[in-house]
């Protein structure tokens, strides 16, 4: 048996037939390494037993000996957890270690509470997230969205993933939009990609097409020396114009107004996101400017225009 020193015993509980005891001892090492053990034991006690006697010689009901590593882990657990647990706290963050990965679980639990309005009210009322931190979080989230956008452009994705991305990041479409509406149906035959509430409180529409997939922006040949929209782009513009027309027809419909959350319709506009422009020459860029100027209620953006706008908003260099 290893040599021991510095033995210290403490009676934790003394009942009529049972005594509970804790015993510390130290095992010396030539290296000077600390090795403290803790034994917890519960023992059957005879009627006339003297506590000054060697309790551990009694028949044990149960015994547990912790080595140095287990003992230190127990100390850390009690130090960090006992007081919050005693006060009924089910989840807490140790402020001396705020950035441990385990703490993310507790933070996510808080922000995943179902009642978002009360959560937001609590955060604002108690200044849980200072303005500079909120701004930093928004900037980081948007920068991450830009990187995701760049990765998605490298793949020939269909429309569905892009619809999801724009749903989560409508800020890239500009300050004229304040939110995406839950409703997408204009009527039973026409379903837009997004119905939006503009900054002035009125309804607009956003339509997106996949950036590649063989959809050309310009026709394959010039017309009288001019770049003109491709057949696919012309179809997309015609579809956007139809959506604007159908929305105007529904403007006075009580049912439509209810479905769009009472957002009124007056001269709706449409943003059409279509195709790529990264490799355009100067004449194509000029033709694009002329094309957009010919519409008073429609703006055509390419995916590269959206990306450049997002980069500028985030302060990211191309």
ChimeraX attribute file (.defattr): number of C-alpha atoms within 10 A of each C-alpha:
attribute: neighborCount
match mode: 1-to-1
recipient: residues
	/A:1	3
	/A:2	7
	/A:3	8
	/A:4	14
	/A:5	11
	/A:6	10
	/A:7	12
	/A:8	11
	/A:9	14
	/A:10	11
	/A:11	14
	/A:12	12
	/A:13	11
	/A:14	14
	/A:15	9
	/A:16	11
	/A:17	11
	/A:18	16
	/A:19	21
	/A:20	21
	/A:21	19
	/A:22	19
	/A:23	16
	/A:24	17
	/A:25	16
	/A:26	18
	/A:27	16
	/A:28	16
	/A:29	12
	/A:30	5
	/A:31	6
	/A:32	7
	/A:33	9
	/A:34	11
	/A:35	15
	/A:36	21
	/A:37	20
	/A:38	19
	/A:39	17
	/A:40	18
	/A:41	20
	/A:42	22
	/A:43	20
	/A:44	17
	/A:45	20
	/A:46	13
	/A:47	9
	/A:48	7
	/A:49	12
	/A:50	10
	/A:51	11
	/A:52	6
	/A:53	9
	/A:54	8
	/A:55	21
	/A:56	15
	/A:57	8
	/A:58	15
	/A:59	12
	/A:60	16
	/A:61	12
	/A:62	11
	/A:63	14
	/A:64	11
	/A:65	15
	/A:66	16
	/A:67	13
	/A:68	16
	/A:69	11
	/A:70	14
	/A:71	17
	/A:72	14
	/A:73	12
	/A:74	12
	/A:75	11
	/A:76	12
	/A:77	11
	/A:78	12
	/A:79	11
	/A:80	14
	/A:81	16
	/A:82	13
	/A:83	11
	/A:84	14
	/A:85	13
	/A:86	9
	/A:87	8
	/A:88	9
	/A:89	11
	/A:90	10
	/A:91	15
	/A:92	13
	/A:93	16
	/A:94	12
	/A:95	7
	/A:96	8
	/A:97	10
	/A:98	11
	/A:99	11
	/A:100	10
	/A:101	9
	/A:102	11
	/A:103	16
	/A:104	13
	/A:105	10
	/A:106	15
	/A:107	13
	/A:108	10
	/A:109	11
	/A:110	12
	/A:111	12
	/A:112	11
	/A:113	11
	/A:114	9
	/A:115	9
	/A:116	11
	/A:117	10
	/A:118	11
	/A:119	15
	/A:120	12
	/A:121	11
	/A:122	12
	/A:123	13
	/A:124	13
	/A:125	9
	/A:126	9
	/A:127	10
	/A:128	12
	/A:129	12
	/A:130	12
	/A:131	11
	/A:132	9
	/A:133	11
	/A:134	12
	/A:135	12
	/A:136	12
	/A:137	13
	/A:138	13
	/A:139	15
	/A:140	13
	/A:141	13
	/A:142	19
	/A:143	18
	/A:144	13
	/A:145	18
	/A:146	22
	/A:147	13
	/A:148	12
	/A:149	18
	/A:150	14
	/A:151	10
	/A:152	15
	/A:153	18
	/A:154	9
	/A:155	10
	/A:156	12
	/A:157	14
	/A:158	13
	/A:159	15
	/A:160	12
	/A:161	12
	/A:162	18
	/A:163	17
	/A:164	10
	/A:165	15
	/A:166	19
	/A:167	15
	/A:168	12
	/A:169	16
	/A:170	17
	/A:171	18
	/A:172	21
	/A:173	19
	/A:174	13
	/A:175	10
	/A:176	14
	/A:177	20
	/A:178	16
	/A:179	14
	/A:180	22
	/A:181	17
	/A:182	12
	/A:183	17
	/A:184	17
	/A:185	17
	/A:186	22
	/A:187	14
	/A:188	6
	/A:189	7
	/A:190	14
	/A:191	14
	/A:192	17
	/A:193	19
	/A:194	23
	/A:195	23
	/A:196	27
	/A:197	22
	/A:198	20
	/A:199	12
	/A:200	9
	/A:201	16
	/A:202	17
	/A:203	25
	/A:204	25
	/A:205	26
	/A:206	22
	/A:207	21
	/A:208	24
	/A:209	21
	/A:210	21
	/A:211	25
	/A:212	18
	/A:213	12
	/A:214	10
	/A:215	16
	/A:216	17
	/A:217	22
	/A:218	19
	/A:219	16
	/A:220	12
	/A:221	11
	/A:222	11
	/A:223	9
	/A:224	7
	/A:225	7
	/A:226	12
	/A:227	20
	/A:228	20
	/A:229	19
	/A:230	16
	/A:231	15
	/A:232	16
	/A:233	21
	/A:234	15
	/A:235	12
	/A:236	19
	/A:237	21
	/A:238	12
	/A:239	16
	/A:240	24
	/A:241	16
	/A:242	13
	/A:243	23
	/A:244	20
	/A:245	14
	/A:246	15
	/A:247	26
	/A:248	16
	/A:249	13
	/A:250	15
	/A:251	20
	/A:252	12
	/A:253	12
	/A:254	10
	/A:255	11
	/A:256	20
	/A:257	15
	/A:258	12
	/A:259	16
	/A:260	20
	/A:261	12
	/A:262	14
	/A:263	19
	/A:264	18
	/A:265	21
	/A:266	13
	/A:267	14
	/A:268	20
	/A:269	24
	/A:270	23
	/A:271	19
	/A:272	21
	/A:273	22
	/A:274	25
	/A:275	24
	/A:276	20
	/A:277	17
	/A:278	11
	/A:279	9
	/A:280	11
	/A:281	10
	/A:282	9
	/A:283	11
	/A:284	16
	/A:285	14
	/A:286	12
	/A:287	17
	/A:288	21
	/A:289	12
	/A:290	11
	/A:291	15
	/A:292	14
	/A:293	12
	/A:294	10
	/A:295	11
	/A:296	9
	/A:297	16
	/A:298	20
	/A:299	18
	/A:300	22
	/A:301	19
	/A:302	20
	/A:303	23
	/A:304	19
	/A:305	19
	/A:306	18
	/A:307	19
	/A:308	18
	/A:309	18
	/A:310	22
	/A:311	18
	/A:312	13
	/A:313	15
	/A:314	17
	/A:315	11
	/A:316	12
	/A:317	7
	/A:318	7
